[in-house]
Amino acid sequence: MSDKNDKSEKAGSGWSGKAALAGAAIGSAAIAAALLYASRRKERAEKSKPSPNDAPETD
């Protein structure tokens, strides 16, 4: 292999490097959105649960 090919592979400044960077950004944004969605859904579920103090008393 020549030195020219080695430098271009290490630099990552071609289309593949930019695509990998964009993919990583999109992936991390998707993970962040999923975590926010899950936490909000959990909060709503906890709010809708009746608390033990509000339970009706029975004989």
C-alpha positions in Angstrom: 0.0 0.0 0.0 1.1 3.5 -0.6 1.4 6.3 1.9 -1.3 8.3 0.1 -3.9 5.6 0.9 -2.9 5.3 4.5 -3.3 9.0 5.1 -6.8 9.2 3.5 -8.0 6.3 5.6 -6.7 7.7 8.8 -8.0 11.2 8.2 -11.7 10.1 7.7 -12.4 13.3 5.9 -14.3 11.6 3.0 -17.9 10.8 2.7 -17.6 7.8 4.9 -16.2 9.9 7.8 -19.0 12.5 7.5 -21.6 9.8 7.2 -20.3 8.0 10.3 -20.3 11.3 12.2 -23.9 12.1 11.1 -25.0 8.6 12.0 -23.5 8.9 15.5 -25.2 12.2 16.0 -28.6 10.8 14.8 -28.2 7.7 16.9 -27.4 9.6 20.1 -30.3 12.0 19.5 -32.6 9.0 19.1 -31.4 7.4 22.3 -31.9 10.7 24.2 -35.4 11.0 22.8 -36.2 7.5 23.9 -34.9 8.1 27.4 -37.0 11.3 27.7 -40.1 9.5 26.4 -39.6 6.7 28.9 -39.1 8.9 31.8 -42.2 11.0 31.0 -44.3 7.9 30.6 -43.0 6.6 33.9 -43.9 9.9 35.6 -47.5 9.8 34.2 -47.9 6.2 35.4 -46.8 7.1 38.9 -49.2 10.1 39.0 -52.2 8.0 37.9 -51.7 5.4 40.6 -53.9 5.9 43.6 -51.8 6.5 46.7 -52.2 4.0 49.6 -53.6 6.9 51.8 -56.5 7.4 49.4 -57.6 3.8 49.4 -61.2 3.3 50.5 -61.6 1.6 53.9 -63.5 -1.6 54.0 -64.7 -3.9 56.8 
